Amino acid sequence: MPDLRGRSVIVTGGARGIGAAIARTLVDAGAGVIVADLLDQAGKATAETLGSRAMFCHLDVTDEDQWRLVLDEAEATFGPLAVLVNNAGIVDFGGIESEAPAMFRHVLDVNLVGPWLGMHHAAPRLRAAGDGVIVNVSSTAGLIGYSGIAGYVASKWGLRGLTKAAALELGDAGVRVCSVHPGPIRTPMTADLDPNMAAGQPLARFGEPEEVADMVRFIVEQATYSTGSEFVLDGGSTVGLTVAGPATDAS
Ligand SMILES: NC(=O)c1ccc[n+]([C@@H]2O[C@H](COP(=O)([O-])OP(=O)(O)OC[C@H]3O[C@@H](n4cnc5c(N)ncnc54)[C@H](O)[C@@H]3O)[C@@H](O)[C@H]2O)c1
């Protein structure tokens, strides 16, 4: 990736949690960053803490017209687009039998159709710039299954596949497309989850948003031969199962 100075970056869901940490890290890297989110108050507050190289834009990722406006605003304010981080996401807790169909569709709309719309409108601009990076924030739920959040799992597997399809189509334009797969990260999204959820992982703790942000910065700046690739940061939660075999006598 060339110098991010004089280039714009869009981080969706940038008002809080992982997105806010990514926005902060990419401002540090020299970019002009659009904090794009549904949450106007929180988004403005986050952008203000980041200084003059950050700006809030209202964006519902499911709204195609809003994508056009945000992309125009980004390039008019900070220069040609260099990076799109599709980070906005939601989770709905509900089993296959109990979840309302409308909610299942809504999760897919935000977590999968939203990033597709972003790539659909960002790709021609990145192609025109001659280079760029798209980072799609999937999840370990895009690598394995989880019960009780089927829509989320389906959306994150979908986003992983979409990443590979886009990587194939955009490589000739010098545009790399990668997915990130965090395990449990301490954010508002996970605030109500069992704090012991990570206890069985090799690294038995929740991750921090800054750890995801550092991975995203690595993909943007350093991973110059990676496209269509999956970057996992999950404390080892998807590595495998521990076998409880017969007790062995070590003496
Ligand atoms: N926290 C975790 O443990 C974890 C793990 C794996 C993946 N992820 C993924 O990381 C991303 C960020 O999650 P987080 O934990 O920071 O969650 P969060 O709920 O703290 O933040 C998500 C942000 O996305 C915004 N958003 C939601 N719907 C939107 C829409 N339609 N348009 C624009 N913005 C919208 C929200 O307003 C919020 O600011 C999500 O895609 C999530 O699925 C999170």
The ligand as an ORCA input file, in Angstrom:
! r2SCAN-3c Opt
* xyz 0 1
  N     -17.041     -7.994     19.510
  C     -16.780     -9.228     19.091
  O     -16.560    -10.156     19.878
  C     -16.703     -9.529     17.611
  C     -16.165    -10.755     17.222
  C     -16.092    -11.068     15.870
  C     -16.535    -10.164     14.935
  N     -17.059     -8.970     15.330
  C     -17.514     -8.055     14.301
  O     -16.841     -6.832     14.421
  C     -17.648     -5.782     13.932
  C     -17.734     -4.679     14.985
  O     -18.314     -5.235     16.141
  P     -18.246     -4.565     17.580
  O     -18.013     -5.652     18.536
  O     -17.371     -3.372     17.570
  O     -19.793     -4.151     17.716
  P     -20.492     -2.833     18.252
  O     -21.919     -3.180     18.387
  O     -19.768     -2.309     19.430
  O     -20.275     -1.819     17.036
  C     -20.906     -2.016     15.815
  C     -21.116     -0.660     15.164
  O     -21.789     -0.907     13.918
  C     -22.802      0.087     13.787
  N     -23.865     -0.371     12.895
  C     -24.781     -1.344     13.123
  N     -25.639     -1.431     12.087
  C     -25.248     -0.507     11.178
  C     -25.723     -0.106      9.914
  N     -26.814     -0.653      9.362
  N     -25.064      0.876      9.251
  C     -23.977      1.464      9.805
  N     -23.490      1.141     11.010
  C     -24.123      0.173     11.691
  C     -23.326      0.287     15.203
  O     -24.040      1.505     15.323
  C     -22.030      0.256     15.996
  O     -21.441      1.534     16.116
  C     -19.004     -6.421     13.600
  O     -19.069     -6.709     12.229
  C     -18.979     -7.700     14.397
  O     -19.812     -8.692     13.840
  C     -17.155     -8.632     16.655
*
